[in-house]
Amino acid sequence: MVKKHYVSGYDQFLNAMKGFEPKEHVINILFTGAKTNSNVSWCSDCVEAAPFIEQALEHAPENSHFIYCDVGDRSTWKDMQNPFRKDTSTHLSVIPTLIRWKSPQRLEGEQCTKSDLLEMFFIDDN
């Protein structure tokens, strides 16, 4: 079973990643907009992609980790100095973005609504 984790903001993200060794764990991370009071992300693209990603997670390796990471509210995300944008290990320019930690595998924006791409992303464990 995939182990799911939830982090909010850059500091929590950094702290969470300290506990993982990429050579020992398959770690997939979804960067998404923070949820509003109605428990829905302010990012409509993230909301649209969510069910496709959840369905594709069925193809993830059994002992892998899936981290939901919210990048902040709209104004925090839109700030070009946002640390997620500047960090070379995340280098985000769009949300949603799905990455395999310490790997070139990456899906961005509308790619996260393509079932075939998502399935390949999770099946490919290299």
C-alpha positions in Angstrom: 0.0 0.0 0.0 1.2 3.5 -0.8 2.0 5.5 2.3 0.5 9.0 2.0 1.8 12.1 3.7 0.6 15.7 3.8 2.7 18.7 4.3 2.0 22.4 4.1 4.5 25.0 3.1 8.2 24.9 2.3 9.5 24.4 5.9 7.3 21.4 6.5 8.3 20.0 3.0 12.0 20.3 3.9 11.5 18.6 7.3 9.5 15.8 5.7 12.1 15.1 3.1 14.9 14.7 5.7 13.2 11.4 6.6 13.6 9.8 3.2 16.5 8.3 1.3 15.7 8.2 -2.4 17.8 5.1 -2.9 15.7 3.2 -0.4 12.2 4.7 -1.1 10.2 5.6 -4.2 8.9 9.0 -3.3 6.4 10.8 -5.4 5.4 14.3 -4.6 2.3 16.3 -5.7 2.7 20.1 -5.4 -0.7 21.7 -5.2 -2.4 24.9 -4.1 -3.5 25.1 -0.4 -7.1 24.2 0.4 -9.5 27.0 1.2 -12.0 26.9 4.1 -14.3 24.8 1.9 -11.6 22.1 1.8 -10.9 22.6 -1.9 -7.8 24.0 -3.4 -7.8 27.6 -4.7 -6.1 26.3 -7.8 -8.7 25.1 -10.3 -6.1 23.1 -12.3 -5.2 21.2 -9.1 -8.9 20.5 -8.4 -9.3 19.2 -12.0 -6.2 17.0 -11.8 -6.9 15.5 -8.3 -9.2 12.6 -9.3 -7.0 11.5 -12.2 -4.0 11.5 -9.8 -5.9 9.6 -7.1 -7.0 6.9 -9.7 -3.4 6.6 -11.1 -2.0 6.1 -7.6 -3.4 2.5 -7.8 -0.4 1.8 -10.1 2.3 3.1 -7.7 4.7 0.6 -6.2 3.4 -1.0 -3.1 5.8 0.4 -0.5 6.2 3.8 -2.2 5.5 7.2 -0.5 3.1 9.8 -1.9 3.5 13.3 -0.5 0.8 15.9 -0.9 2.6 19.2 -0.6 0.6 22.5 -0.6 2.7 25.4 -1.9 0.6 28.0 -0.1 -2.4 30.3 -0.9 -2.7 32.0 -4.2 -0.6 35.1 -3.3 2.1 33.0 -1.7 2.3 30.8 -4.9 2.2 33.8 -7.3 5.2 35.4 -5.5 8.2 34.8 -7.8 10.4 34.6 -4.7 8.4 31.5 -3.5 11.0 29.1 -2.2 9.4 26.2 -4.2 10.1 28.2 -7.4 13.8 28.9 -6.4 14.7 25.5 -4.9 16.7 23.6 -7.6 15.3 20.2 -6.3 11.7 21.3 -6.9 12.1 24.1 -9.4 8.3 24.6 -9.7 6.9 27.0 -12.3 3.3 25.6 -12.5 0.9 23.7 -10.2 -0.1 21.0 -10.1 3.3 19.4 -10.6 4.0 15.7 -9.8 7.6 14.7 -9.4 9.6 11.6 -8.5 12.0 12.8 -5.9 15.7 12.9 -7.0 14.6 11.7 -10.5 13.9 13.3 -13.8 10.3 12.0 -13.8 7.9 14.9 -13.8 4.4 15.9 -14.9 3.2 19.4 -14.9 -0.1 21.3 -15.4 -2.5 19.6 -17.7 -0.2 16.6 -18.0 -1.6 15.7 -14.6 -5.0 15.1 -16.1 -3.8 12.6 -18.7 -4.5 9.1 -17.4 -2.0 7.4 -19.7 0.8 9.7 -18.6 0.0 9.3 -15.0 -0.1 5.5 -15.2 3.3 5.5 -16.9 4.6 7.9 -14.3 3.6 5.6 -11.4 4.5 2.3 -13.1 8.0 3.4 -14.1 10.1 2.9 -10.9 13.4 3.8 -12.4 
